[in-house]
Amino acid sequence: MAKETVLNWIEENAAELTKLSDAIWEFAEVGFKESRSADAQIAFLEKHGFTIEKGVAGMPTAFVASYGSGHPVIGLIGEYDALPGLSQKAHYEKEELEAGAAGHGCGHNLLGVAAVGGAVAVKEAMEKQGLPGTVRYYGCPAEELLAGKVYMVRDGLFDDVDISIAWHPFSYNAVTADSSQAMNSVIFNFYGRTSHAAADPENGRSALDAVELMNVGANYLREHVPTDVRIHYVITDGGGEPNVVPGHAKVWYYVRAPRSEQVEEVYARLKKVAEGAALMTETSFDITFLTGCYNTLQNDVIAEVLHECMQEVGAPAWDEADQEFAKKMVASYEPGHYEKTVSSFKQRYGVDLKGKYLNDVIVFSNDKTRVSAGSTDVGDVSWVVPNAQFNVACSVIGTPGHSWQFCASSGMSIGHKGMLVAAKVFALASLRFLTDSELVERAKAAFAADTEGTPYVCPLPAGQEPPLTTLKH
C-alpha cells in the first residue's frame, strides 16, 4: 500500500514537479546565489507539510526540510546551482537563452526536484500508513564549488541521519561503486609593488610575474605526482593595465586525487612552489582556502537497495520526439565522440548501445577500485553517515558534462522523464529503510567497515565562514 501511495503521488504530481524543475532551470543561479531556486523548493515543501530550517551552516541558500519524528532518519540530498556561461535554450543546436548567463549544464534543476518529489511522496505514505521515522530533504547550495555540504557536515547537520541517498543526472541509468576525487580549492594571492611599467620598471615588483612563475612551477610539478592527481588553475586577477606593474594578482587552484591524504601531500608541495615564486619576484603571498572535500564512499547495502528500486521503476520511457531530438543532438558532437562513448560503455558493462541515442538499460557495478575524474561534496556526507548514489539518464548518450548540450536536455522532456524516474527511486528506497530496521543496521555495519581506521576530519580551517562573496563567477 505504501509503495502504491508514493508511486501514485509522483505520477499524479508529475506536472507540478516538472514545473518546479523548469522554474529552477530558467532561474539558472550559480553557487551561493540560488535564492529564487531555494525559495521555490521551500514554498513547495512547506505547502506539503514540511518544517523548514533556513539559512543553515551560514549559507542563506541552504536549508533542511523535515517531516516526521524519531528514527530512522532518511536524508535525501538535493542541489540546484547552475554553471556560469552555459545559458542554452532547450534546443539541439547551440543557442543561448540569455547571452553570457549561467545555465544548468549539470542538470541540478532536475537533481534537487527529484529528491524533493521523493521526499514529499514518502511523507504522503508516512501520513497515510502511520509510519514512524523522519524524512528530510537537504537543500545544498554551491555543489559546483564543492562547498555547500562540507559546511553542512562541519556544522553537524547530518549527525543524526541513519541513511542518506543522493543521485545525479547523466546519460545512463546506473548504480556503481565508483569513488570520486577528493579535492582542495584554494586561492593564492600575491602582493608586489606598483610602478610605471615603462618609465620606472626597476621599482616595481610584479605580483603577476609571481602568479605566472607559480603556474610554471605547478606545470613542472605534474611530472612528479601520481598519475591520477589532477591540478587545475585559472588566473582570476592579473592586474589592471599593461603600463602599471601589477601590485596584486591571484590564481585559483584545484588539487584532486583519489584520497584526501594524497590531496594534502600534493597541496603541501604546491605551497612550496608558491613560496619559490614569491622569492624569485620579491613579492609576498597568502592563501584563501575556499573548501576541501573527501572522495565518496558508496555503501554496499544502500547501493543494492537502489539498484533493486531502479529495476522496479524501470528506465525512462522515451518517445519518438525524444529520440528525434537526441539524434539531432548527437550531430553536434565532435567527430568520433559518440562512437567512443558507446565503445567505452560496452567495454565496461557489456551492453552495446550502437544505434541508440537515449539509454534504456539499467546497469550495476560493484567495482570499488574505479575512481571517477570529478569531485563532489557528497563525499563528505558519505564519510559521516551511510550514503549511496545512483544515476538516471536525463541526457543524450555521449552528452559532455558541463556543456550546453546537457543544459538543453535538462530543460525538456528527456530531463523531465529521467527526473521523475529518480523521484520514484528515492521514494521506494526510502520506504525500504523506513520500514526495515535490520536493513538500516546492515547499512550502518557496512559504513563502519568502510571507515574503520580512517576518521573523518573536516578539511575546512576552524572557524572559516562560507566563501559567499570571495568567488567570481
C-alpha positions in Angstrom: 0.0 0.0 0.0 2.8 2.5 0.9 4.6 1.6 -2.3 1.5 2.4 -4.4 1.0 5.6 -2.5 4.4 7.0 -3.3 4.4 5.9 -7.0 0.8 7.2 -7.5 1.7 10.6 -5.8 4.6 11.1 -8.1 2.6 10.2 -11.2 -0.3 12.5 -10.1 2.1 15.4 -9.4 4.4 14.9 -12.3 3.3 18.2 -14.0 3.8 20.2 -10.8 7.3 18.7 -10.2 8.2 19.4 -13.9 7.0 23.0 -13.5 9.2 23.4 -10.4 12.2 21.9 -12.2 11.7 24.2 -15.2 11.5 27.3 -13.0 14.8 26.4 -11.5 16.2 25.8 -15.0 15.1 29.2 -16.0 16.5 30.9 -12.8 19.9 29.3 -13.5 21.6 30.7 -10.4 25.2 30.0 -9.6 26.6 28.7 -6.3 25.6 30.7 -3.2 23.3 32.9 -5.3 20.4 30.4 -5.6 17.9 32.5 -3.7 14.9 32.0 -6.1 15.7 28.3 -6.6 15.9 27.7 -2.9 12.7 29.7 -2.2 10.7 27.8 -4.9 11.6 24.5 -3.3 10.9 25.8 0.2 7.5 27.0 -0.9 6.7 23.6 -2.4 7.8 21.7 0.6 6.0 24.0 3.1 2.8 23.5 1.0 3.2 19.8 1.5 3.7 19.9 5.3 7.4 20.0 5.8 9.1 22.1 8.5 11.9 24.2 7.1 15.1 25.4 8.8 16.5 28.1 6.6 20.0 29.6 6.1 21.8 26.7 7.8 25.6 26.5 8.2 25.9 30.2 7.5 24.6 29.9 3.9 21.5 31.9 3.0 20.5 29.5 0.2 21.0 26.3 2.3 18.1 24.7 4.1 16.8 21.5 5.7 13.1 20.4 5.2 11.8 17.7 7.7 8.7 15.7 8.2 8.1 13.2 11.0 10.0 12.5 14.2 12.4 10.0 15.6 14.4 7.3 13.9 15.2 6.1 11.3 16.2 9.5 9.8 16.4 9.3 6.0 18.2 12.2 4.3 17.6 12.9 0.6 20.2 15.2 -0.9 19.4 17.9 -3.4 21.4 20.5 -5.3 20.2 23.4 -7.5 23.2 25.6 -8.6 23.9 26.3 -12.2 27.2 26.9 -14.1 28.4 30.2 -15.4 28.4 30.9 -19.1 26.3 27.8 -20.1 23.0 29.5 -20.9 21.2 27.5 -23.6 17.7 27.1 -24.9 16.1 23.6 -24.8 17.2 23.0 -28.3 19.5 20.6 -30.1 21.6 23.4 -31.6 23.7 25.8 -29.6 21.6 28.9 -28.9 21.9 30.9 -25.7 18.8 31.7 -23.8 20.5 34.8 -22.4 23.9 36.0 -23.6 26.6 35.2 -21.2 24.3 34.0 -18.5 24.5 30.8 -16.4 22.8 27.5 -17.4 22.1 24.1 -15.9 24.8 22.3 -17.7 25.0 19.7 -15.0 21.2 19.1 -14.6 20.9 20.4 -11.0 17.5 21.7 -11.7 16.5 18.1 -12.1 18.7 16.9 -9.2 17.0 18.9 -6.5 13.4 18.5 -7.6 13.7 14.7 -7.9 14.8 14.5 -4.3 12.0 16.9 -3.3 9.5 14.8 -5.1 10.8 11.6 -3.5 10.6 13.3 0.0 7.1 14.5 -0.4 5.9 11.2 -1.8 7.4 9.4 1.2 5.7 11.9 3.6 2.4 11.1 2.0 2.9 7.4 2.7 4.1 8.0 6.2 1.0 10.1 6.9 -1.5 7.6 5.4 0.2 4.5 6.8 1.2 5.9 10.2 4.9 5.1 9.5 7.4 6.2 12.2 10.6 8.0 11.5 11.8 11.2 9.8 12.3 12.1 6.1 14.5 15.1 5.3 15.4 17.0 2.2 18.7 18.6 2.4 18.8 21.8 0.2 22.5 22.0 -0.6 23.9 25.1 -2.4 27.1 25.5 -4.3 27.9 21.9 -5.2 29.8 23.1 -8.3 32.1 25.0 -5.9 32.5 21.8 -3.8 31.4 23.8 -0.7 27.8 23.6 0.5 27.7 20.1 2.0 31.2 20.4 3.5 29.9 23.3 5.7 26.7 21.5 6.5 28.7 18.4 7.6 31.0 20.5 9.6 28.1 22.1 11.5 26.6 18.7 12.4 23.5 18.8 10.2 23.9 15.1 9.2 24.9 13.8 12.6 21.6 12.1 13.4 21.0 10.8 9.9 20.7 7.0 9.6 20.6 6.7 5.8 21.4 9.3 3.1 20.7 9.0 -0.6 21.9 11.1 -3.5 21.7 10.9 -7.3 22.9 12.7 -10.3 21.5 13.1 -13.8 23.7 11.5 -16.5 23.2 9.9 -19.9 22.9 6.4 -18.3 20.9 4.5 -15.7 23.3 3.0 -13.1 24.3 2.2 -9.6 28.0 1.9 -9.3 30.6 1.6 -6.6 32.9 4.2 -8.2 34.5 6.7 -5.9 35.2 10.3 -6.8 38.2 12.6 -6.4 39.0 14.3 -3.1 39.9 17.9 -3.7 41.2 21.2 -2.2 40.1 24.5 -3.7 42.4 27.4 -2.8 43.3 30.9 -4.0 46.9 32.1 -3.9 47.0 35.9 -3.5 50.4 37.6 -4.5 51.3 41.1 -3.4 54.0 43.2 -5.1 54.7 46.9 -5.7 53.3 49.0 -8.4 55.3 51.3 -10.7 55.3 52.7 -14.2 56.0 49.7 -16.4 57.9 51.8 -18.9 59.4 54.7 -17.1 60.1 53.1 -13.7 60.1 49.3 -14.0 63.0 48.7 -11.7 61.0 49.9 -8.7 58.1 47.5 -9.4 57.6 44.0 -8.1 55.1 42.2 -10.2 52.5 40.1 -8.5 51.5 38.8 -11.9 55.1 37.6 -12.5 54.8 35.6 -9.3 51.5 34.1 -10.4 52.9 33.1 -13.8 56.0 31.6 -12.3 53.9 29.7 -9.8 51.9 28.3 -12.7 55.1 27.3 -14.5 56.3 25.5 -11.4 53.0 23.8 -10.9 53.2 22.5 -14.5 56.6 21.0 -13.8 55.2 19.5 -10.6 52.8 17.5 -12.6 55.6 15.2 -13.8 56.3 14.2 -10.2 52.9 13.4 -8.7 50.9 10.2 -9.0 49.3 9.7 -12.4 45.7 10.1 -11.1 46.4 13.5 -9.5 44.8 16.5 -11.2 45.9 20.1 -10.9 43.8 22.9 -12.5 44.1 26.7 -12.2 42.7 30.0 -13.5 44.1 33.5 -13.1 41.2 35.5 -11.6 43.1 38.7 -11.2 46.1 39.6 -13.4 46.4 43.3 -12.8 44.7 46.4 -14.4 46.6 48.0 -17.4 49.9 46.9 -19.0 51.6 50.2 -18.1 51.2 49.5 -14.4 53.3 46.8 -12.8 50.6 44.7 -11.0 50.7 45.1 -7.3 48.2 42.3 -6.8 47.4 39.2 -8.7 45.7 35.9 -7.7 45.3 32.4 -9.1 42.6 29.9 -8.1 43.7 26.2 -7.9 42.0 22.8 -7.6 44.1 19.9 -6.4 42.4 16.5 -6.9 43.4 13.0 -6.0 41.6 9.7 -5.1 42.1 10.2 -1.4 42.2 13.2 0.9 45.7 12.4 2.3 47.0 12.4 -1.3 45.5 15.8 -1.9 47.2 17.1 1.2 50.6 15.8 0.1 50.4 17.5 -3.3 48.9 20.7 -1.8 51.9 20.9 0.6 54.2 20.8 -2.4 52.2 23.3 -4.3 52.5 25.8 -1.4 56.3 25.4 -1.8 56.0 26.3 -5.4 54.2 29.5 -4.4 57.0 30.2 -1.9 59.5 29.9 -4.7 57.6 32.2 -7.0 57.4 34.8 -4.3 61.2 34.5 -3.6 62.0 34.9 -7.3 59.9 38.0 -7.7 60.5 39.6 -4.3 56.7 39.5 -3.6 54.7 38.1 -0.8 51.6 35.9 -0.8 48.8 34.5 1.3 46.3 31.7 0.8 42.5 31.8 0.8 41.4 28.2 1.5 37.9 28.0 0.0 37.0 24.4 0.6 38.1 20.8 0.5 36.1 17.7 0.0 36.6 14.0 0.5 36.2 11.2 -2.0 32.9 9.4 -2.0 32.2 6.1 -0.2 29.4 4.0 -1.8 27.6 2.0 0.8 27.1 -1.5 -0.5 23.7 -2.1 1.3 22.2 1.2 0.2 23.5 0.6 -3.4 21.9 -2.8 -3.6 18.6 -1.3 -2.5 18.9 1.5 -5.0 19.6 -1.0 -7.8 16.6 -3.1 -6.9 14.4 0.0 -6.8 15.7 1.2 -10.2 14.9 -2.2 -11.7 11.4 -2.0 -10.2 10.8 1.5 -11.6 12.5 0.9 -14.9 14.4 3.1 -17.2 12.8 6.3 -18.6 10.3 5.6 -21.4 11.5 7.6 -24.5 9.0 8.5 -27.2 9.6 9.3 -30.9 10.0 13.1 -30.2 12.7 12.4 -27.6 14.5 10.1 -30.0 14.5 12.6 -32.8 15.8 15.3 -30.5 18.6 13.0 -29.3 19.6 12.0 -32.8 19.9 15.7 -33.8 21.8 16.4 -30.6 24.4 13.7 -31.4 25.1 15.6 -34.6 26.5 18.5 -32.5 29.3 16.3 -31.0 32.9 16.3 -32.1 33.6 13.6 -34.7 34.1 10.2 -33.1 32.8 11.3 -29.6 29.5 9.3 -29.9 31.4 6.1 -31.1 34.0 6.4 -28.3 31.2 6.7 -25.7 29.4 3.6 -27.0 32.6 1.6 -27.1 33.5 2.6 -23.5 30.1 1.7 -22.2 30.2 -1.7 -23.9 33.7 -2.4 -22.6 32.7 -1.7 -19.0 29.1 -3.0 -18.8 28.9 -5.5 -21.7 26.0 -3.6 -23.3 26.1 -2.4 -26.9 24.4 0.9 -27.3 25.3 1.3 -31.0 22.5 2.9 -33.0 20.8 4.2 -29.8 20.7 7.8 -28.8 19.0 7.5 -25.4 19.9 4.9 -22.8 17.2 2.4 -22.0 19.1 -0.1 -19.9 20.0 -0.3 -16.2 23.5 -1.3 -15.2 25.2 -2.1 -11.9 28.8 -2.3 -10.9 30.3 -3.1 -7.5 33.9 -2.4 -8.6 35.3 -0.2 -5.8 38.7 0.2 -7.5 37.3 2.7 -10.0 37.6 6.5 -9.3 35.7 8.9 -11.5 37.5 12.0 -12.7 35.2 14.5 -11.0 34.6 15.6 -7.4 31.5 16.2 -5.3 30.9 17.4 -1.8 28.6 14.4 -1.3 31.9 12.7 -0.4 31.9 14.4 3.0 28.4 13.3 3.7 29.4 9.7 2.8 32.2 9.8 5.4 29.9 10.7 8.3 26.7 8.7 7.5 25.9 5.7 5.3 25.4 7.0 1.7 25.0 5.8 -1.8 24.2 7.4 -5.1 22.5 6.5 -8.3 22.3 7.9 -11.9 19.4 8.2 -14.2 19.5 9.1 -17.9 18.4 12.7 -18.3 20.5 13.5 -21.4 21.6 12.1 -24.7 24.2 9.3 -24.9 27.6 10.9 -25.0 26.5 14.3 -23.6 29.6 16.0 -22.3 29.4 17.1 -18.7 29.1 20.8 -18.0 28.0 21.5 -21.6 25.3 23.4 -23.4 24.0 20.0 -24.6 23.4 18.9 -21.0 21.7 22.2 -20.3 19.4 21.7 -23.3 18.3 18.2 -22.2 17.8 19.4 -18.6 15.1 21.8 -19.8 12.9 19.5 -21.8 11.2 16.1 -21.8 14.3 14.0 -21.8 15.4 15.6 -18.5 11.9 15.6 -17.1 11.4 11.9 -17.6 14.7 11.0 -16.0 13.9 13.2 -13.1 10.6 11.5 -12.4 12.2 8.1 -12.5 14.8 9.3 -9.9 12.0 10.7 -7.7 10.4 7.2 -7.7 13.7 5.5 -6.9 14.2 8.0 -4.0 10.7 7.2 -2.6 10.9 3.4 -2.9 14.3 3.2 -1.4 13.4 5.5 1.5 10.4 3.3 2.2 12.6 0.2 2.4 14.8 1.8 5.1 11.9 3.4 7.0 10.2 0.0 7.3 13.1 -2.4 7.8 15.3 -1.7 10.9 17.5 -4.7 10.1 18.3 -3.2 6.7 19.3 0.1 8.4 21.6 -1.8 10.8 23.3 -3.6 7.9 24.0 -0.3 6.1 25.5 1.0 9.3 27.7 -2.0 9.7 28.9 -1.7 6.1 29.7 2.0 6.8 31.6 1.1 9.9 33.7 -1.4 8.0 34.4 1.2 5.2 35.5 3.9 7.5 37.4 1.8 10.1 40.7 3.4 11.0 40.1 6.5 8.9 38.2 9.0 10.9 36.6 12.0 9.1 38.5 15.3 9.6 36.8 18.3 8.1 39.0 19.9 5.5 37.9 23.4 6.5 40.1 25.5 8.8 38.5 26.1 12.2 36.0 28.9 12.2 36.1 29.5 8.5 32.9 31.1 7.1 31.5 30.0 3.7 33.0 31.9 0.8 29.8 33.7 -0.2 31.4 36.7 -1.8 35.0 35.5 -2.3 34.5 33.9 -5.7 33.9 35.4 -9.1 31.5 33.6 -11.4 
